[in-house]
Amino acid sequence: MANDDAAVLASVGPRLRTLRKKRGITLTRLSETTGISVSTLSRLESGERKPNLELLLPLARAYAVPLDELVGAPPVGDPRVRLKPIRRADTTIVPLTQNPGGLQAYKMVIPAARSTPDPRTHEGYEWLYVLSGRLRLVLAERDLVLRAGEAAEFDTRLPHWFGSTGEAPVEILSLFGPQSERVHVRAKPRRGQV
């Protein structure tokens, strides 16, 4: 890792010189624009002076480029989530987030057989979005059916249960987080539903 950092820092000087020459700017003119002395700019470009923020920020402004472009910042880590399905009883749960704590996202595939309510309570807040099938949500005294494209949000301290309507499996996205993190989409019963 230290070798990677050294290589990035060593490439800053040549990168600055190339950019200045492409723009047709002299060291004197760049010095006037940035307030950095000609000798410091020359040593920076030749690699005799290590780059620091005090030098790079005025240069980024003068060239109107992002700081990352000046230093050739290494790419960020791989953003892909490595999906590892988990089987809990008869349900398949696929974690979609990697960071512990805070808001967590899951894709769940609930089989048709999971259709008998067993309400539970716990701390937190949950948001559900139905991808396919029909989701039965029992929330306190309410018994709702959500179809593909519908969402529900609720405080998990209320007695709740969700599963299939018994007709077919249901696929959902679930966001679960601490009480203070809320997604503002409310489930409303349709006319005629309790």
N, C-alpha and C positions, 0 to 999 in steps of 0.2 A: 504494500500500500504506500509506503514512504517513497519507493522508487517511482510509482505512478505520480505522486504529488510533485516530486522533483522534475519529472519529465514535463508536466503541465506548466510548472513555473519557468522552466528553461525555454519553453516555446513562446512565452509571452513577448519577449524582446523582438524576435524575428517577426512575429505576427503584427506587432505595433509598427515596425519599420515598413513592412509590406503594405499595411493599410495606409500609412502616411504617404508613401510613394504613389500608390494607386490614386489617392485623392489629389496628388500634385501639391502637397503642402510642405513648406520648408520647416526645418526645426525652429527657426526664428519666428516664423508666423505662428506655429503651434505653441511656442513659448508665450507669445503675446496673448493668445486666446485662452490658454489654461493657467497662466501665472506660474508655470513650472520652468525653471531655468533651462537654457539650451544644453548646458553640460549634463544636467540630471536626465533630460530627455535622451541625450546621446548615450549615456551610460545605461539607461533603461533598455534602449533598443539593442545595445551590444551585449546585454546580459551581465554587465559589470555591476548593475544596481538591481536588487531584488524588487519586484513589483509589490506595492501595498495599496490599500484603499485610498490613501491620501493622494496617490499619483494616478491610480486607475479611474477613479470617479470623474475628475475633471477631463480626462482623456475620453471617457465614454460620452460625456456631454458634448465635448468638442466634435467628436466624430458622429454623434447622434446614433450610437449603437448600444445594444444592451451590454452590460458588463461581462456576461457570459461569452459574448462574441470576442471580446478583447483577450480573455484568458483561455479561451478554448476549453471551457469547463467540461469535466468528464460527464458522460451521460448519467442520468439518475438511474436508480435500481429498476429492475424489471417490475412493472406495475401489475403484471398478470397475477391473478389469484389462482393458486393451485387447488383445484376442487377435489376434496376428499370426502365422498359421501359417507354418512354415518347412518347405521340402521339402529333405530330405537323401537323395540317391539316390532310393529308392522309398518312403521313410517320411515321413509328415507329422508334424511335431512342433509342438505348441502350448504355448509357455511360459505358465504360470499364475501366475508370480511376477514381480515387477518389480525387486526389489532385488538388485543384484549381490553375490556372495559369500554365504556361509552356505548355508542350505537352499534348494534350488531345486525347483520343482514343474513337471511337464510332463504333458500328455496326448499320447499317441502313437498313431498309427494305422499298424499294420504290415501290409503286404500279404501275401497267401498265398504269394507267390513268395519272400519272404524266409524261407527255411526251411533253409538250409545253414549249420551252425554255423561260426563263425570267432572262437574265443575270444580275448579281449584282456584286458589288465590296466591299471589306472591307480589313482592315489590316490583315496580317498574311500569312501563308503558309499552303497548304493542300496537303495531300497524300491520294490517294484513291486506294483500292484494291478490285477487283470484286470477290466475293465469288461464286455467282451463277447468272444466267441471263445475260442480255446484258445492259451495262450502256452507255447512250448517254452523252457525255461531250462536251459542247460548251465552248470554251476557246478563247476569242477575236474573230478572224475570222475563227478559226478552228472548225470543227464539227467532232468529233471522236466517234467511237463505240468501247468500251472495252468489252471483253468477260471474262468469269471466268478465274482467274489466271493472268490477266493483271492488271497493275498498272499505275497510272498517278501521277505526282507531279507538282504543279504550285503555282505561286505567286497569292494570292487572290486579289491583287490590280488590276489584269487584269479582265475585265468583264468575268464572268463565270457562268455556270449553269450545273447541272447534274441531270439526271433522267432516266426513263425507255425509251427504244426504242419504247414503245407502244405495244409490243407483249406480255410481261409477266412481273411480278414483278422482281426486281433486288435486290440482297443483297450485301452490300459492307462493308468494313472496312474503316473508315476515321480517319486519324491522322491530327490534326489541331494544329498549334502552332505559336508562334511569328515569325516574319520575319527571325530571325537569326537561327531558328531551322529547319534544312532541312534533309529530307531523300532523298538520291541520287538515285532515280529511275525516269527516264523520260518517258513520253508517246510519242511515235513516231507514226505518221500515217502510216497505211499499204499502200502498193502500191495501187493506184487507189482511196484512200480516200483523202478528202480535209481537 
